[in-house]
Amino acid sequence: MKAIHYDAEGDILSISFAESGERSHTGVELSDNIILYLDPVTEQPLTLILSSYQAMLLAHAQTPMSLDGLDRTPVALRTTILNLLQRTPLNNFL
């Protein structure tokens, strides 16, 4: 993991796993509050953004998290993301 940054004013948690630099990247909205950026070539996660982080923590303490944004994702990319979510480092956060 590269860095974790929390913006208290915006209530946004940003977790960087690798530098995107000049690499191409794809952003996928996993839910209203969660965006994952990944390298489409290496299929590695680059950054995970959690907005309204504190509210999301409170809500999901009682209700399981829904990744309903995956429903709008193309099947091949959805499969890649589901595989990523089951492995380190993403499974440590989601």
C-alpha positions in Angstrom: 0.0 0.0 0.0 1.3 3.4 -0.9 -0.8 5.8 1.2 -4.0 6.4 3.1 -5.4 9.9 3.3 -8.5 11.1 5.1 -10.0 14.5 4.3 -12.1 15.3 7.4 -13.7 18.4 5.8 -15.0 16.4 2.8 -15.3 13.1 4.8 -13.4 11.3 2.0 -11.0 8.4 2.6 -8.5 7.8 -0.2 -6.4 4.6 -0.2 -3.6 4.5 -2.8 -2.2 1.1 -3.6 0.2 2.2 -6.5 1.1 5.2 -8.5 -0.9 5.5 -11.6 1.7 7.9 -13.2 1.5 7.6 -16.9 -0.4 4.3 -16.8 -3.9 4.2 -18.2 -6.6 3.6 -15.5 -10.2 2.8 -15.3 -12.6 4.1 -12.6 -15.6 2.0 -11.6 -18.3 3.2 -9.3 -18.9 0.3 -7.0 -21.7 2.1 -5.1 -22.8 5.7 -4.5 -19.9 6.2 -2.0 -17.2 3.9 -3.4 -15.0 4.3 -6.5 -12.2 1.9 -7.5 -9.5 2.9 -9.9 -7.5 0.1 -11.5 -5.0 -0.5 -14.2 -6.9 -2.3 -17.0 -3.7 -3.9 -18.4 -2.3 -5.4 -15.2 -5.7 -5.6 -13.5 -4.2 -4.2 -10.3 -6.0 -1.8 -8.0 -4.6 1.8 -8.0 -6.8 3.8 -5.7 -10.0 3.3 -3.6 -12.1 6.3 -2.8 -14.7 6.2 0.0 -16.8 9.3 0.1 -19.1 10.2 3.1 -16.9 7.8 4.9 -18.1 8.3 8.5 -21.8 8.1 7.4 -21.0 5.0 5.4 -19.3 3.4 8.5 -22.4 4.0 10.6 -24.8 2.8 8.0 -22.9 -0.4 7.2 -22.3 -1.3 10.9 -26.0 -2.4 10.8 -26.6 -3.2 7.2 -24.4 -5.1 4.8 -22.6 -3.0 2.1 -24.1 -3.2 -1.3 -21.9 -2.8 -4.4 -24.8 -2.2 -6.7 -22.7 -0.2 -9.1 -21.2 -3.4 -10.4 -24.6 -4.1 -12.0 -23.8 -1.3 -14.5 -20.3 -2.6 -15.2 -19.5 -4.7 -18.3 -19.3 -8.4 -17.5 -15.5 -8.9 -18.2 -14.6 -5.9 -16.0 -17.1 -7.0 -13.3 -15.4 -10.4 -13.1 -12.0 -8.7 -12.7 -13.3 -6.5 -10.0 -15.0 -9.3 -8.1 -11.7 -11.2 -8.2 -9.8 -8.2 -6.9 -12.3 -7.6 -4.1 -11.5 -11.1 -2.7 -7.8 -10.6 -2.5 -5.4 -8.4 -0.6 -5.3 -5.4 -0.5 -9.0 -4.7 -1.3 -10.4 -7.4 0.9 -8.8 -5.5 3.9 -11.1 -2.5 3.2 -14.3 -3.9 1.7 
